[in-house]
Amino acid sequence: LYLWSSARSQMPEDVIQKTLRLLTEHKETLRGHEVHLWYPDNDKGAEGMLRVLNSGYEGRSTYNFDSEPADSSHDDLYRFHDMPSKFVGENKLFVDVGSALGLTSMLITYLYPKTTIVSIEPASPSWLIQNINYRCNLSHTQLQYVHPILAGVGTKHHDDNDSMMKMLWRPSETTATRNWNPENNF
């Protein structure tokens, strides 16, 4: 009930309804954790992020980005499974900026219990989906440590050309929000 009242206070009702109509439940694994994720069919963004987060796990191929095989010229951007304990765990804060469907925040919750997570997502459809994913996959105790926020993070310099960009949300690329135009992209 809290999720729906929160969504209605921050999103137009037609966007909520359109978002919910696009969703399908997908049974996946997240580094050995069975999860039931909600995202649109044929969402290359969700599929790519799962590939990256599961990268190298139990003999799987290793990726640095959605579909780019790992090589030594890239850092291990998404290798959250072996983070030093000084960064994660009880009384530590993990900020997931551009959290999309919440997959990285869920992985941190599973791997590093009691880490406080602030999950920031600017696209309201993705914010709604991530909240559904959290409620379908995290226990009540785990949910107490995850704080999803519908907002964006950007430059504080208002004279920059990109300080006020529009957001576009595409059901086929939920992890790559750029410009939001609901009339043309649902």
C-alpha positions in Angstrom: 0.0 0.0 0.0 2.9 2.4 0.8 4.4 1.9 -2.6 1.2 2.7 -4.4 0.5 5.9 -2.4 4.1 6.9 -2.9 4.0 6.3 -6.6 0.7 8.2 -7.0 2.1 11.2 -5.2 5.1 11.3 -7.5 3.9 10.0 -10.9 0.9 10.6 -13.1 -1.6 7.8 -12.9 -1.4 7.1 -16.7 2.4 6.6 -16.4 1.9 4.1 -13.5 -0.7 2.2 -15.5 1.4 2.1 -18.7 4.5 1.0 -16.8 2.6 -1.9 -15.1 1.1 -3.1 -18.4 4.6 -3.5 -19.8 6.0 -5.6 -17.0 6.5 -9.4 -17.1 8.0 -11.5 -14.3 11.3 -13.1 -15.1 12.9 -15.9 -13.0 16.6 -15.1 -12.9 19.7 -15.6 -10.7 21.7 -12.9 -9.2 25.1 -14.4 -8.2 23.4 -17.6 -6.9 20.3 -15.9 -5.5 17.1 -16.9 -7.2 15.1 -13.7 -8.0 11.8 -12.9 -9.6 12.4 -9.7 -11.5 9.9 -7.5 -13.1 10.9 -5.8 -16.3 9.6 -5.4 -19.9 10.1 -8.3 -22.3 13.1 -7.8 -24.6 14.7 -5.3 -22.3 18.3 -5.3 -23.4 19.3 -3.1 -20.5 18.0 -5.5 -17.8 19.5 -8.5 -19.6 22.8 -6.7 -20.0 23.0 -5.6 -16.3 22.2 -9.2 -15.2 25.0 -10.4 -17.5 27.5 -7.9 -15.9 26.5 -8.5 -12.3 26.7 -12.3 -12.8 30.0 -11.9 -14.6 32.6 -14.5 -13.8 30.2 -16.3 -11.4 30.4 -20.1 -11.5 32.4 -20.1 -14.8 30.3 -17.6 -16.6 31.9 -15.2 -19.1 33.2 -12.0 -17.7 31.8 -8.6 -18.9 32.8 -5.1 -18.1 29.7 -3.5 -19.7 26.3 -4.9 -20.9 27.7 -7.0 -23.8 31.4 -6.1 -23.9 33.6 -9.0 -22.9 36.1 -8.1 -20.2 39.7 -7.3 -21.1 42.6 -5.9 -19.1 42.2 -2.4 -20.4 39.0 -1.8 -18.3 38.6 -1.7 -14.6 36.2 -4.0 -12.8 33.5 -1.4 -12.7 30.7 -3.8 -11.5 32.7 -6.3 -9.5 30.8 -5.7 -6.3 31.2 -9.3 -5.1 34.6 -8.7 -3.7 34.5 -5.3 -2.3 36.7 -4.6 0.8 34.7 -4.7 4.0 35.8 -1.1 4.8 33.3 0.0 2.1 30.3 -2.2 2.7 28.5 -3.9 5.7 26.9 -2.8 8.9 27.1 1.0 9.5 28.4 1.6 5.9 26.6 3.5 3.1 26.4 2.5 -0.5 24.9 5.0 -3.0 23.5 3.6 -6.2 23.1 6.5 -8.6 21.1 5.8 -11.7 19.9 2.6 -10.0 17.5 1.6 -12.9 15.6 -1.5 -11.8 17.5 -1.9 -8.6 19.6 -4.9 -9.5 22.9 -3.6 -8.1 21.3 -2.5 -4.9 19.7 -6.0 -4.5 23.1 -7.6 -5.1 24.7 -5.4 -2.4 21.9 -6.3 -0.1 22.4 -10.0 -0.6 26.2 -9.9 -0.5 26.7 -7.4 2.3 23.8 -7.5 4.8 23.0 -4.4 6.9 24.7 -2.1 4.4 22.6 1.0 4.2 21.7 1.6 0.5 20.4 4.8 -1.1 19.1 4.0 -4.5 18.6 7.1 -6.7 16.7 6.8 -10.0 15.4 9.7 -12.1 13.0 7.8 -14.4 9.7 7.3 -12.7 8.9 4.0 -14.6 12.2 2.5 -13.5 11.8 3.8 -10.0 8.4 2.1 -9.8 9.8 -1.2 -11.2 12.8 -1.2 -8.8 10.4 -0.8 -5.9 8.4 -3.8 -7.1 11.6 -5.8 -7.5 12.7 -4.9 -4.0 9.3 -5.9 -2.5 9.3 -9.2 -4.4 12.8 -10.2 -3.6 14.0 -8.7 -0.3 12.9 -9.7 3.2 11.3 -7.1 5.5 14.6 -6.9 7.3 16.5 -6.3 4.1 14.0 -3.7 3.0 14.8 -1.6 6.1 18.3 -0.9 4.7 17.3 0.1 1.1 16.0 3.6 0.5 14.9 4.2 -3.1 14.6 7.9 -4.1 12.9 9.2 -7.3 15.5 11.8 -8.2 18.5 12.5 -10.4 22.0 13.5 -9.7 23.8 16.0 -11.9 26.0 19.0 -12.0 25.4 21.9 -9.7 26.7 24.4 -12.2 23.5 25.7 -13.9 25.4 27.4 -16.7 26.4 24.0 -18.1 24.4 23.1 -21.2 23.4 19.7 -19.8 22.1 20.8 -16.4 18.5 20.6 -17.4 18.1 17.7 -19.7 14.8 15.9 -20.5 14.6 12.2 -19.6 13.7 9.5 -22.1 12.7 6.1 -20.8 12.6 3.2 -23.2 11.1 -0.2 -22.2 13.8 -1.9 -24.3 16.7 -0.1 -22.5 15.6 0.5 -18.9 19.2 0.9 -17.8 19.9 3.8 -20.2 17.6 6.6 -19.3 18.4 9.7 -21.3 15.3 11.8 -22.0 11.7 11.2 -20.7 9.0 11.5 -23.3 6.0 9.3 -22.3 3.9 10.0 -25.4 6.3 8.6 -27.9 8.0 5.8 -25.9 5.3 3.6 -24.5 
